[in-house]
Each structure stands twice: as structure tokens, then as C-alpha cells.
């Protein structure tokens, strides 16, 4: 079981390996959505063009491209965050499972020793 605390007097949480696995699945789903969004942004960027050759159209297109690039940057930032957080969750789950196994082994050894 992993136990976390937000800070003095702010509460905390406790999760076993199965609960962590469920949370990991949710984050994997989020990461898949973030990845799909990134592909969609890139596809739009690839075809985005001014509707005409006049200055207003060119300005519209330039602003649109700037906006899409900012969106792509934010998407990449979210992707890095979600990937990193997933790694931490997986590490916590693996360590929790190891600790649970060690505790079960100790418990079994103590009962055999009686």
C-alpha cells in the first residue's frame, strides 16, 4: 500500500497496487487522447492556409498558425507531463507490489515459526 500526504493538515491518500493500476489505466487513456489531439493539431497545421491573397487573409492565416503552434506547444507540454506522471505511478505501483509481497512473506514466515 502506498500512502501519500498533501501536506500538514491537508489530508492524504492510500492506494494498493490494484487501485494504482486503475489510476494508471485512466492516465494511459488521457495520454492516448493527448497524443491523438497532437496528431490532429499537426494535420490542421499541414493544411491551414489563407482563404485568399489579400492582406486581411494573410494576417488571418498568420494569426491562425501562431495559435495552432501555441496549441501544439501546450499539447506537447501535457504529453511530457502525463508521460512523466505515468512513470511515477508505475514506479509507485511496482514498489507497492514488492512491499506487499515482502509483507506477505514475512507474515507467512512468522506463522510458520509458531
C-alpha positions in Angstrom: 0.0 0.0 0.0 1.3 3.4 -0.9 0.4 6.3 1.4 0.7 9.9 0.4 0.1 13.2 2.1 -0.5 16.6 0.6 1.0 18.5 3.5 0.5 19.3 7.1 -3.2 19.2 7.9 -4.3 18.9 4.2 -5.3 15.2 4.2 -3.7 12.3 2.3 -4.4 9.1 0.4 -3.7 5.4 0.5 -3.8 3.1 -2.5 -2.9 -0.6 -3.0 -1.4 -2.0 -6.2 -4.8 -2.7 -7.8 -6.0 0.8 -7.2 -2.8 2.2 -8.6 -3.3 0.0 -11.7 -6.8 1.5 -12.2 -5.4 5.0 -11.9 -2.6 4.1 -14.4 -5.2 3.0 -16.9 -7.0 6.3 -16.6 -3.8 8.2 -17.2 -3.0 5.9 -20.1 -6.3 6.8 -21.6 -5.6 10.5 -21.1 -2.2 10.1 -22.7 -3.8 8.4 -25.7 -6.2 11.3 -26.0 -3.4 13.9 -25.8 -1.5 12.0 -28.4 -4.5 11.9 -30.8 -5.1 15.6 -30.2 -1.4 16.3 -31.1 -1.8 14.4 -34.4 -5.0 16.4 -35.2 -3.2 19.7 -34.5 -0.4 18.7 -36.8 -2.8 17.7 -39.5 -4.6 21.0 -39.3 -1.3 22.9 -39.4 -0.3 21.0 -42.5 -3.3 22.2 -44.5 -4.0 25.6 -42.8 -3.9 28.4 -45.4 -5.2 31.8 -46.0 -8.6 31.9 -47.7 -7.3 34.5 -50.1 -4.3 36.5 -51.2 -5.4 39.8 -49.7 -3.6 41.3 -46.6 -6.5 40.5 -44.3 -6.5 36.9 -45.3 -2.7 36.7 -44.9 -3.0 38.2 -41.4 -5.8 35.8 -40.5 -3.7 32.9 -41.6 -0.6 34.1 -39.7 -2.6 34.5 -36.6 -4.2 31.1 -37.0 -0.8 29.4 -37.5 0.5 31.2 -34.4 -2.5 30.0 -32.4 -2.1 26.4 -33.7 1.6 26.4 -32.8 0.8 27.6 -29.3 -1.8 24.9 -29.0 0.7 22.3 -30.2 3.3 23.5 -27.7 0.7 23.2 -24.9 -0.2 19.7 -26.2 3.5 18.7 -26.1 3.8 20.0 -22.6 0.8 18.0 -21.5 2.2 14.9 -23.2 5.5 15.3 -21.3 3.7 15.8 -18.0 1.3 12.8 -18.5 4.2 10.5 -19.6 6.3 11.5 -16.6 3.4 11.1 -14.2 2.6 7.7 -15.6 6.2 6.7 -15.0 5.9 7.8 -11.4 2.6 5.9 -10.9 4.1 2.7 -12.4 7.1 3.0 -10.1 4.8 3.5 -7.1 2.7 0.5 -8.1 5.7 -1.7 -8.6 7.3 -0.7 -5.3 3.9 -1.2 -3.6 3.6 -4.7 -5.0 7.1 -5.5 -3.9 6.4 -4.2 -0.4 3.1 -6.1 -0.2 4.9 -9.3 -1.3 7.6 -8.8 1.3 5.0 -8.2 3.9 3.1 -11.4 2.9 6.3 -13.4 3.0 7.2 -12.0 6.5 3.7 -12.8 7.7 3.9 -16.4 6.3 7.3 -16.8 7.9 6.0 -15.6 11.3 3.1 -18.0 11.2 5.3 -21.0 10.2 7.6 -20.2 13.1 4.8 -20.6 15.7 
